[in-house]
Amino acid sequence: MQADLHNEMRQNIDKSLVGEASPEEQQALRKHLLACAACQKYASDSRLAIVSLNGFSFAADPGLTEKVHAALALRAQQLQTTRPNRKRILQVSLAALLLTIVGSFAALHMGNPLAAILHLPLSQAQAGLLTFWIAPSWCFALLLPVLLLVSARSANKKGQIL
Amino acid sequence: MTVAVTTDTQRIARGLRQRDVALLHALVEQYQFRLVRYLIYLLGRRDSVDDLVQETWLHVLERGRSYNGSSRFEPWLFTIARNLTIDHLRKRRNFSLDSSDDPEQDRVPPSLVSSGPSPFELAARTEEAHRIAHTLDTLEPIYREALVLRFQEELSLQEMSAVIGVPLTTVSSRIYRGLATLRAQMEEDEHAS
């Protein structure tokens, strides 16, 4: 019975040190500690164990800190230079998409006047628009985002190698 | 006080979103020592720590946008360091999560055995620290980690649970077990002397 009480109080000591003891448990513990030398020792040993953890000095190497600063500066610079490229690629990609739309519109609605000006049948004028305008601009619009992805991946790999 | 802390974390989150290098340099100065200490406790040795520290800060720069400033910066930093450490150990030792039978050892593998004095023996600067250095060296990393996060870094149990990725009850039991091991060692030393 008495042993159970000591065990319970020791659990309360642990809980108290970890910050899990309720106000009731803390109060019961305070009361018990006033009269129990064995549990007092348990509590003081526990506190000493925790305090001992402060007795280590893991000095960070100043050379390491310098190295980290340099690596961060370099990586930030790399990220800065890759960012405008991405923006430019996206802009060109959007422009190519716009060209595709305009080309498609021209093929549909301006095919007849164009065929008349060039003295060609309508189907040939439309085929020409498709081959020399719509298809290339569509390829550009699709290819550039892929390039963007590839360049972002290679930039990430470079960063990991640092 | 809470408002000040919130403002500080939001300032950090804003700086990380903008990839503010000056802020990063300041964070390195402020947290480097604690990051090194956490990694030593986690690994139980000094080698690889430098590489992991550098890798952690580069991740902070690259993935800084994922920190939203709603919680303290330290747990987020330690989570990155922990994940990188686990990846590093997996690569070095072909470590697999499935290889452990003990559910308590769910994420961090035990330290690699190394010859020579341990980082704890080298770093001990008080008599008590010398007495527990060997115990810390032989203690499972998950218990060392629990001790350093709770009593050195003063993380709350909730923050620890988020860093380690285990339930609160597991966090508590790891702290209790770590403490019990240290206490037993101190008692043993006392009897020996």
Interface residues (C-beta under 8 A of the other chain):
Chain A: D14 L17 V18 G19 E20 Y42 D45 S46 L48 A49 I50 V51 S52 L53 N54 G55 F56 S57 F58 A59 A60 D61 L64 T65 K67 V68 H69 A71 L72 A73 R75 A76 L79 Q80 N156 G159 Q160 L162
Chain B: R19 V21 L24 H25 V28 E29 Q32 F33 V36 R37 I40 D50 V53 Q54 E55 W57 L58 L61 E62 P119 F120 A123 A124 R125 T126 E127 E128 A129 H130 R131 I132 A133 L147 V148 R150 F151 Q152 S156 L157 S172 I175 Y176 L179 L182 R183 M186 E187
